[in-house]
Amino acid sequence: MRPGRAMMWARGNYWVYDSVPPINGPNEEVNPMDALLGALPACALFLYEIIALEEGIPFNSISAVVEGDFDPRGLTGEPISPHLRALRMTINVDGPTAEEAEMMADIVRSRCPIYTTLSRAAPIEITNVVADSSQAAGAVLEIDFAYDVDAAEYMEAVAPLVEEFAAVDGLHWKIWTLDEESSRAGGILLFADMDALEAFLDSDLAETVTTHPALSDFAMDAYSIMAAETMGTRGPLR
């Protein structure tokens, strides 16, 4: 076995863990932190499934994303605790109502051995994102344009806009895109709904971007979102 890699075994199943870059690990396979965090949503999703079956709750699809806060410097021997300081788990569920999903989350908080163990070490926030598969959820705006300065100057010019975009009402997130070879840039923006998207297009911030003298050849397309299908492929809806 190569350095920084461990073979794990349980009940006839084998898998590989890698150590992480702060301690010179290859980090090609799942690392121990991945495994620790991954156990939480796996246990939670199994409980959601069985609760839906026991209670006769409609259940179309489910996925989850988990995040954890810790300082990796402690792993390298610096005088900083490497313990997990907080965890956040977002569960995207299609079928149950918001009230039913929250009931399921409460049962996870009391019955999941992973949650009940980790919550003794760090606070864990569970957020349900409930979708109605018969309706669209949110709206996406795709923006693409040309810029006539070098890429470094472009990035320097737009950096002050990050906080302004982060404060836009109804904007869940924005992905900033850049193609240096063709001198084009843009973004993908997820809004809470089409009204929020249209309000942004009428805003001073949108006008600032679209009338900038260094930017031209704009293409903007707005789309509704197919919630159930997006959740089925782990698309982030918030």
N, C-alpha and C positions, 0 to 999 in steps of 0.2 A: 504494500500500500504506500502511495507517495506521501511525502510530508504534507501536513495540513489537511489530511483526508481521513475519514473514519468510516468503517463499514458497520452499519447497525443491523441488528437481527431481532425479530420478535415473531413468535408463533409461525415460523417457517417463511417469513417474509424478510427480504434484505433490501436495504437502501443505503445511500451514501450521504454523509454530511461533509461539507468543506468548512475550513476555518476562513476568516474574513481578512480583507486587506490590512486593517490596522495591526494585525499580528502576522503579516506576510502570507496569508492564506491564499489559495487559488481562487476561491469564491466562484467556482464554476457550477457546483451543485448547490442544493439547499444548504443553508448554514443553520447553526443552532437557533439563532434568533428567528429566522424564517419559520422553523419548526415550532418554536414556542408560540409565536403569534398566530401561526396557522391553525394550531389546535383549538384556539378560542372560537373562530367562526365555524370551524367544522363541527364542533360540539353543538354550537347554537343552532346551526341549520338542521342538524339531525333532530333536535328537540322541536323546532318549528314544524318539521314534517310530521312527527308523530303526534304533536298536539293537534294539528289540523285534522289528522286521521281520527283521533279520539273524539274530537268535538264536532266532526262533520263540517269543517270550515272549507270552503272552496280554496283550492291551492293550485295555481298554474305554474309559477316559477319562483325561484329565490336565488339570490347571490349575496355575497357580503364582501366588504373591504375592511381591513383592520389596520390601524396605525398605532405605533408606539413611540414614546419619547424617551430617549436615553442618551447619555453622553459617552461616545465610544472611547474617549481619551482614557477613561478609567480602565479599559481593557488592556491598554498598553503599559500600565503601571503608574500613570500619573495619579496624584493624590485627589482623585475625583471619583465619587461612587458611580459605578456603571449600571446601577439598578434602574429598572423601568420606572419612570416618574408618572406616566399617565398612558392610558390606552383609549382608543376611540374605535368603535365598531359601527359601521353603517350597513344595515340590512335592507336590501332592495327586494320587496316581496309583492307579488301580483296574485290577487285572489282575496285575501282577508281584507276586512275594513281596517281603518286606522285603530279603532278600539280593539279589534281582535288581535292585530299585530302587537299592540302594546301589552295585551294580556299575555301573549306568547313571550315577549321580552321579559315580563315579570317572572314567568316560569323559568326562563333561562337563568335569571338572577338567583333563583332559589334551588334549581335542580342540576345545573351544569357544573360538574366538578372542576372544570378548567376555570370557569368564571369565578366560582366561589373561592378557589385557591388564589388566583391572581388578584382578585379584588382586595385581598388582605394585604397585598404588597403595594398596590397602586390603584387610584380611582379608574373605573372603567365606564365610559359613556356609551350607551347603546342608542342609536338613532334608527328608526324605521322610516324607509321611503316606500310609501304604498302607492301602487299604480293601478289604474283601472284599465285593463287590457282592451276595453272597447273605445278608449279615448286616447288622444295624443297627450303627451306630457312634456310641456316646455316647447321651446323654439330655438333653432340654431341659425346663426348668421355667419355666412362665410364671406370674408373680405379678401380681395386680392388686388394689388396695385404695383406699379413700377416706381422705383426711386432713382434719382439722377445724381446721387452723391455716392461716395464709397461706403462699404458696409459698416465700417467702424463709425463713421460719422452719422450714418442712419441710426445705428443702435444707441449712440450717445444722445441723439436728438429725441428718440422716443422714450428713453429711460424715465424722464420726469412724468410721463403719462401713465406709468404703471399704477401709481396710487389713485389717479383719477379714474381709471377703468375699474379698479378694485372697489371703488365707492359707488359705482353705477347701480341705481335701484333695479332690482330684479335680475341682475347678472350673477349667475352662479360661478362661472369661471370663463377665462379666456386663454386660449393657446396662441402664442405668438409664432408666426411662421416666417422663414427667411430662405431665399434662394439666391445666394451670392452670385452664382454663375450667370443667371439671367437678370440680376438686379431687380428682383421682385420680392415683395413681402406681403404680409397680411395677417389674418388671424381667423380662428374659429371660436365663436362666442356662444355659450349656452345661457339662454334666458329662461325665467320662470314661465313665461307665456308669450304669445305673440304681441300682446299689448305692451309688455315691457320692452320687447325688441323694437317695436315701432316708436315707442317713446325715446329710446336711445337714438334712433335715426334722426329724430327731430331735435336732438339736444345740441348744446354748444360744443360738447366734446366731439361729437361726430362731425360737426361743421369744421372744427379745428383741423381734424385729420383730413377730411375730403377736400379742403381748400388750401392745404399746405402747398407752397410753390415748388417744393422738391418732389412732390408725389403726383402721379398721373395715371391714366388708363385704369380707372377703378372698375372692378367687377364685384357686385354684391348680390348674394342670393340668400333668401330666407326660407327656412323649412320648418314644418311641424315635425314632431317626433313620434314614432311608433313605439309606445312605451313597453309593451310586453316583449316584443322582439329585441328591443335595445337591452332590456334587462337580461334577456336570455343569453346575450353575448357580452354581458358584464359591462355595458356602457354606463358611465357615471351620469346619473340624472340629477345631480346636485353638486 
